[in-house]
Every structure is written in C-alpha cells, then in structure tokens.
C-alpha cells in the first residue's frame, strides 16, 4: 500500500544493561550426549509460561518460579546474574531472602527440567544440563532450535519478510498467519515482576505490528470485505493506533463504503484531539484526501494476487488439443504472432468467426497450447454457450474465473461491474491467456477481457464481432481440399485412402470441407473396417443428406450430423436421440441412465461410444454434454425417428422422477422426520441414495442448474407440472443458499404461471409456496403475504393440507415482521393444529418456534423460552440438526430478551455452526446478526461490531434490504459503543434510507438514533 513499508516487522530488541556479560560457552564434557529427557523439551512464553517434554506437560511451579524461567528463556542462552534475576522478579523492593528464593526456584526448575541429571552426574556419567549455574548466575542452554515458541515466531516472521520482499504475498501472508497463531492469549500471562511486564509490552507491540502487516497484505490481495470485521474489533481494542485506523479506512473504501471510511477519519481526529491534543499523522490525513478525491489508485489492491486455498493458483484450463490437428498454418502463424506481441501491448484480442463446425474451437485451442510458454501465469477457458437458448451470463463466468485464480468465494462481489473490476485487478501484473469459446456477441465478451499489459484473449463465435474495439478479426472459412483430405487421411489411415484417393476427395467435398463434418465421417469409416471409402462416398452422394456449403451453416452441419447418426448402432442412436431432449448445460451419468432407462454401467458404455464418434463430449468424469448444434440435431432426430412418439415424453418423465426422488432424498436426510417427502407426487423411477448429509448437499448444489432446467422444461406439460413443482419445493435450500437464488426465483415464477394457465389449483398452491419462500428470503414480505393467502385458498379448495400448514406458518412469521402480532398468533396457532392433524412433528416444532417469537414480541418472555425449547426437544428427538438449528436460533432470541445472555450466545453459536455446515447463508448471516445483538446487550461493543460486519458480508446478495437495514442499525450501535460515532452515523443513515424506501416503521427508531448525533 502507498506510503507503507513492505517489510514484515521484526521483534523489538530487548534493552540490555551495559554490564551484560558476553555469553560463555556451556561447560560440557567432550563427547557428552544430551540426555533423552532434555531433547524433547518445549517452552512457550507467547501466552502462559509452560513447558512440555514431548507431549507431556511439565510443571513449572509458582508464579515467581515461572517468572524466573521466563527471564532465562528470553535471554536466549545468555547468563543472568543473581542480581539481574532479583531485579527481574521484584524490582526495587525485593524481599530480604530474595537470593535464597532465586536459588530455590532454580533448583526446583532444574529437577523438573532434567529429572535424571543429578543421578547421572553423581554416578560419574557425562551429561548436559538444561538449566546451568555459571558465574554466580543461571542460564538455559542446549535447547533445540524450535524449542521456544518465540523463536519459532521470529523465524516465521523472518521468512514472511523474505517472501514479501520476493513478491510472494501469498506465502508471506500464510507464514504470518502461522506466526500469529502461536500466541495463546496474553504474553507471559500471570507472570509477576517488572521484567515480565516490560517483555509483555514489547512482545504485544510486536504482535500488533505483525497483525498490521498481515492485514496490509490482506488488503493487497483484495480481501477488504473480510478485513473490515477484524479491523473494527482491533480499532475498538486499540483506539489510538492510527495504523489500524488507516487500514480500516482503506478496507471500507474498497468495500464500497466511502462514507464510513471518511467517518473513521473524523472519529480518529476527534479522539486524538480529545485524548492527546494532536492531529492525525500525515499518512492518515493523506488517505482521507485521496478518498475524498476518489483516487483511482485506492480502488484496486496494489498487488492483486488472489488468496489461494493452499498454494498460489496458476490455472491451466485449456481443453486438450486434438492430436490430428491439420492445416490452418497461415492462421496459426497469424494468431501466434498476435499472442507473442501481448507483452508489449495493453491487451491482445483475436476474435475468430465462422459457421458452426468450421473448427474455430479446435484452432483456438491449438494456438493457445502453442502459446502457453508466453503466458506463464496460466490459461483460462470457458464455453460461453452463445449458440444456445441460455448463453452463459458474464457475472457467472467471472465468478468461475476468479475462483480459478484463487479468489475466495466470500471475496467475490455480486454485481457484474464489481466482479469485472476485481477480475482485472487480479490479472494486473500477470501474464494470462483467456480463451472465450462460443461467444454470443461482443456485449457478452467485454466484461471478460483482461484489459492489462501482458494478457491476451482468444474469442470464438458464430458472428463477426465488428463492435469489439481493438480486436483482430479473423473469418475462418472451410478447409482447402488439400487440408481436408489430409485431415481425413490422418483419421482413417494412409493405407485405406491411398488406394481410393478420388473417393476420398468426393467424401471431403460432400462434407463441404467442413472440419467437424469431415471428422465425423472419417471416424465412422475408421470404426467400420469392412467399409471402403467408396461406400462412404456413395452414402454422401445423396444430396438429401447434405446441403451445399454456401447455404446456412446450421444446415451444412446438419447434413454432416446425418451421416454420423446414420452409422450408429440402434442402441447408440436411441441414446443420442433421447439425451438430446434434456435441457441443461450437461448431464450426469446417473441422470442419463434415467433418461435411457438403463443400468448405469450400460449407460456409461453407450455414452463413451458416442464420445468416440464426436457426437457427444465428456465434460468431466461422469458428466456429458452435446455441442449446441448437435443437441438441436439430436432433438430433430427424436421428433422424426423415436417410436413410439410417447417415448420422448417418457424419457423426460423418467429424468424428472430421478431428480424429484433424489431431491426428496436430500430433503429427508437433512430433515429427518419431516413429512413433506410423504406428500410429494409419486415417482416411478428411483433417485440416488446418499450415505450422509454432506454427500446429499454436494449433489444438490452440483446439480442445481440441471435440476432447475429440468423443472422449467417439465412446466410445459400438464402431466409433469405437479412433479416439477414438488421437486422445486423439495429443493428449496437452493433459494436460501445465495448461489442459485435468482434462477430458483425465475423458475418458481414460471411454475406459478404454468399452473395457473392449465387451471391446476392444487399445483398452483404448491408453486405459490415456493414463491412465498423466495419472497420471504428476499425480504419482500407484502408479496409473500399475498402469495401465501392465495395458496391457502387454492389448497383448501383442492383439500391439500400441507401447503395450508406451511402457508399459515409463513403468514405467522410475516405478521411478526410487520408488527401484526395478533394475526401472527392466529396463523401460527392454526398452523400447529394443521401440522398435528397431519402427524407432522417437525412442522409443529417449526410453528412453535415461530410462535415463540410472537410471544417474545408481546412481552411473554418465559412462554417464549418454553415454546422454543419445546421445538428443540422435538427436533433433537428426531435427529433433525438443520431444523434444530432454527429452533436454537429462536431460543437464542428469547434468552437474549430474558437477560440470559450466556445461554443465548451458546444457542446462537450452536445454530451458526450448523447453518455454516449446511451452506445456509441466509441463516448463517442472521445468526451472526443475533450474536451481535447479544454482544451489545452484554456491553461487548467491539465483538458486536465484528459479528455485525461478518453478518453484512455473509448476507451480501441475499436476505433483502430490510434485513440489511437491521444489521446496519445494530452495527451502528456497536460502533457508537466503541467511540466510532462517525461510522455509526453513516450506518444509521443508510439503514434509515432503506426503511423509508420500504415504508418500514423501523425508520422512526433509526431517525431517533441519528437525532442526538445531528444535534451534537
């Protein structure tokens, strides 16, 4: 960071009296061996003074005895005279028997540190003591290099300094983390004496310098959002430490919280004037001015390398190049020259355009592999699916790229603009090649371009990107006859082509010299040893199976696909047709088995054979995908050839059953005893079975995009719509995770419309319940109330009690948020009755916990505690950990209100751990928010601020503005409690603006908080 030294702080030197003698060599007998007892000794001073022999603790005695040990350890082998030790332990007022006491402490320490040493020495055996007497004093000698935690910390800090000087911020940061982790509470905790106090101050100052250095590197690596919480707590604990304030200002500014950053400066200036009568140091004032001027140099980290999971990440995402790449030599040289010039240009961009199947991707991948050496920091690749109905969104791609570059999920912002800015920052100073395959248009590509010196981008698309500024455009045409024949020969074999050269030329001409068509035809021939080239040429002579190359590219590709499809075995052809029916970017092996109604092993054999024909791609182990044009062709084949025609619908129905049954399995394993799974539409095809909750969650989130695509596809048919709705209901965790919330909401809206258009009241009621949950999670309570009311009417008309139960439960909690407590109690009481009628004990527990919150809001604290505890008892008896966390959350609120703050914090912490483990971002963030409220009630303002900051980070992009306003209000109270009134005012102003826009009554409360500040 500007104006800040790059080095890692070194431990401050101890102040030594001039009379300190030069360390003498330990008196040992030549050849003497260190006894086993002392070889494994370890000591700690960065916390309580402790000792271990191996893994066994060694008793270090009274506080004064530990003070003596600490004084000797901190002298690093130098001898301390008796006078120095007396002064260290007692200062200017030693007891009359101080010298005798020192000798007694030393004798006791020698016995525990070297228990067998006296016996060996009395027996004439040479031995080396750990605690030695010398020149009227004592010393600790002959320890291993890593025996003292302080020494280890010093070595790690030195290593971090070297790594940072070498530019390896990732390693430096991780090394500093290891050094700081050696502290275990207060240094020399409980050790008396002036020497210990001096060393405590010295080592605490060093620790804080290390923390500042590590936080500085955090900001350099773009982790500003995460740093805010820690820095808020640190500035509360050390209010006069200006360096921490400076880091906090920068972290807030980079997190988009400019007003708060300026408020930190105002708070600091006022505090320094009040406490010390001085102004902030120049560096802090300069930072304030740069923030006021929106200095671009502050907007991005000065060294934007991302935080890796374990080691620095160098992505190598390029697909494998084909071994039989042929021709295109002119294009290879042209593109290679452009990429080679990337080092001296702002950015090198080449855009390849051409019809589908012309070989754009093959050429781009081949050139990219040849240029890898020029881009030592990695290569990124993405299929943008521009030719499909749902092209990849740039923000989704940027999230994937940032993760590949080592950026933590929590550090990835939500908006496209912020992600693009962070992406460019991460790439600054690196030399990375980005291959953007199958782009829709220039608008999709622009946010994905590196934009920095040394990087380059290759783009392929079916359209010419004339509006992509600065791009080198290449129109890729079909192959020349010689190149086409060479490719055909490489695949089929020289022997078979040499004797039928004319027939081979006829084949490649019939393929329109289109590389993909040639590859498919040649692969079929290579797989049929009994065919001749003439047989293949005769098949291609039929113009009904192909179109002239001057026609539309899709039709030319279709003619070639027809040839490949015609050579498939019947089972392969059926698999090809039916798999093409499924929406989604790819398909898993298990889902494909459901579509084909075959065992997984047989399905894998079929799919791998289709991969061999180039009609199917292996996206990853166990996952397959079609080229977008091949998928369209496969669907056309299914419409034309699949008999009986009903098999198309049956295949998609089996896929829907598979996803529904698997999603129900996930729901059941996460929520034991919940009756929702008993009320879902029946399925005729089984789903997956999961061994544990984590495997179930992994499957749900991995399949989220495909699952939602299947739901949308099934919405178009009345016979599958009810199952599609039930699947969305069973997978409602996706709406609360934050990762798939937008897609889930769009799908829920589509299902409600579909059910309404088909006149399916029962299905619409259930679809409305998925939408109620979406609106509730997003803080749109009025819309959630409207949908829940309609769901109740429709469900009652169709005698479907389950949506009535959950709609009543939802209306109860919404009424709580809207301060309609009587309505809320009525809804929840009726929900409990309905759940009991269904025998749904977890549902009863959910309503009880929500009723607890109504009681709490109306002053019935004891009954609120009892209701929440009743809910916990039900969940725990059924082993329902996730719902049990919701109940503990409710109990935590009740205990907070009743003043049992310790118990409240325990319950909320238990809930937080389960929510984190279950990837429930909404409830993780809300638990942190409630913990902040507990901390405020317990007058732990600094901890409250840290928890509220973490809540803001976790709830980014989920939970809605109303919840964000609540968190900001609590954060403002916490900041006010630690004296940061300027930041508090900014938080309250933002909260007030949110509440006023929503028309929420909380606006008046926050305005009241602002009034005293404004008056002051």
Number of C-alpha atoms within 10 A of each C-alpha: 16 10 8 10 9 15 15 24 20 16 19 11 8 12 8 8 8 6 6 12 12 8 13 11 9 16 10 13 11 7 8 11 12 16 17 11 16 22 15 15 23 22 22 22 26 25 18 19 20 19 23 18 17 13 10 11 13 17 13 21 15 11 16 19 21 25 26 26 24 22 21 20 21 17 15 15 21 20 24 24 18 18 13 16 21 22 17 22 25 16 13 10 10 13 11 8 8 18 14 12 15 21 15 13 19 20 13 15 22 19 13 16 21 18 15 17 21 15 10 14 13 9 9 9 14 18 18 22 24 23 22 18 18 14 11 10 18 22 24 23 19 17 18 12 11 14 18 20 19 21 15 16 24 15 17 20 26 20 17 29 24 16 19 19 14 10 13 15 25 22 20 26 25 18 22 24 17 16 22 19 11 16 19 14 10 14 23 23 17 15 24 18 18 16 21 22 15 13 19 20 12 16 21 16 14 16 21 17 18 21 21 19 23 22 24 24 25 23 25 19 24 28 25 24 24 19 23 25 25 19 26 26 21 21 24 23 13 12 19 16 15 19 18 23 24 22 25 27 27 27 28 22 21 21 21 14 16 19 19 21 28 23 20 25 24 17 18 26 19 19 19 17 12 10 9 10 10 12 14 18 11 9 14 20 15 13 22 21 12 14 22 13 9 13 11 9 12 17 17 19 23 19 19 25 25 28 25 18 11 10 11 16 19 16 19 16 14 20 16 10 17 11 9 12 13 17 16 17 11 9 16 16 12 14 24 15 12 15 27 17 16 23 17 11 16 15 21 27 27 23 27 27 23 19 20 26 25 23 23 26 23 18 23 25 21 19 20 26 15 13 18 17 11 19 21 15 19 22 25 20 20 18 15 24 19 21 18 16 9 11 16 19 14 20 20 12 20 20 20 16 20 22 20 20 24 20 26 16 11 12 20 20 20 13 10 17 13 16 24 22 15 24 25 20 24 25 23 22 17 19 21 27 32 25 26 24 23 26 25 20 20 18 13 17 19 14 20 21 22 28 21 21 19 25 31 28 26 25 26 29 25 22 19 17 23 13 10 17 10 11 18 17 16 18 15 19 16 20 21 16 14 13 18 25 22 18 22 28 19 16 19 21 13 12 9 17 21 11 12 14 15 13 18 24 20 20 28 29 21 26 30 26 23 26 26 21 27 25 24 24 28 26 18 24 22 18 13 12 10 8 13 17 22 17 14 19 21 13 14 23 16 11 11 9 17 21 21 15 17 9 9 12 18 16 18 23 26 23 23 25 24 20 20 22 23 13 16 16 11 11 11 17 21 19 21 27 25 24 29 21 21 23 21 17 19 21 22 18 18 21 25 27 24 26 26 24 15 13 12 16 11 11 23 18 12 19 25 15 15 19 16 16 21 20 21 21 18 18 15 10 8 12 17 20 21 22 19 18 17 22 22 18 23 27 20 16 19 23 15 11 13 17 11 7 12 9 14 19 16 15 21 23 23 23 27 30 26 25 32 32 25 23 27 24 20 26 23 20 20 21 22 18 20 20 18 19 19 11 11 19 16 13 16 11 17 15 22 18 13 15 9 11 18 16 12 22 21 12 16 21 18 12 19 19 18 21 26 25 19 22 28 21 20 24 23 16 14 16 12 19 25 22 24 30 31 25 25 29 27 23 24 19 21 24 27 22 18 21 16 16 20 14 15 27 19 14 23 27 15 17 29 23 16 21 25 16 12 14 12 17 20 21 27 26 32 30 31 30 28 30 28 28 25 27 21 22 21 21 21 19 24 14 15 24 22 13 22 28 20 16 27 24 16 22 22 17 13 14 12 17 18 24 25 26 27 26 29 27 30 27 27 30 27 22 23 21 17 14 15 14 21 13 17 26 24 16 22 30 18 18 27 24 14 20 24 15 13 15 13 18 20 25 28 26 26 27 32 27 29 26 29 31 29 27 21 21 17 13 13 15 22 15 16 29 24 16 25 29 21 19 28 28 15 21 28 16 11 16 16 20 19 19 26 26 25 26 32 26 28 31 28 30 29 29 24 24 20 17 14 15 21 14 14 25 23 14 22 27 21 17 27 25 13 19 23 14 15 19 19 19 23 25 26 25 28 25 30 26 30 25 29 30 27 27 24 20 15 15 13 16 25 28 23 33 34 26 29 31 28 24 28 23 19 21 23 19 18 23 24 18 20 21 23 23 24 21 30 27 26 25 30 28 25 30 25 18 19 20 20 26 21 23 25 28 25 22 26 27 21 17 27 26 16 21 22 14 12 15 10 14 13 18 21 13 12 23 16 11 19 20 11 9 12 9 6 6
